Amino acid sequence: MRTKLFALFLVVMLVLSVALPAFAVDGAATFKAKCAACHGPEGQGKIGPALKGTSVTADQIIDMLTKGNDAKKPPHKKPLSGLTPEDAKAVADFVKSLK
Ligand code: HEC
């Protein structure tokens, strides 16, 4: 009985460890949750500028999101809260994929 439970536990942990990181670095989901309110769900722009076809590079976006950019207006003067470097990379790639 105990062994069965333990085996079940192992399977659950394995599934979680595979599924969770994949979810955490979903750029589209991060964009929806953290950027769409200002940049629009399709990156067409709202309070913030349109991001479709932006000339800024993915690296510049990652930098701005993780370190902040003093030359920018809020909220991008400061790093965006609750964003891991992995999220920033995924969301930057997502932004660059918008057409
Ligand atoms: C509270 C509103 C707000 C949120 C949330 C927000 N932005 Fe912005 N964003 C802006 C504003 C306003 C600007 C313009 C800043 C400026 O011109 O100095 C901007 C500028 C940018 C730019 C530069 C565009 C260009 O062409 O120079 C990028 C890239 C960008 N945001 C990406 C993101 C991403 C990715 C997220 C989510 C992780 C995000 N932003 C979240 C308001 C927001």
Residues whose N, C-alpha, C, O or C-beta is under 5 A from the ligand:
A	BS01	HEC	K34 C35 C38 I47 G48 P49 A50 T54 V56 I61 A71 K72 K73 P74 P75 V91
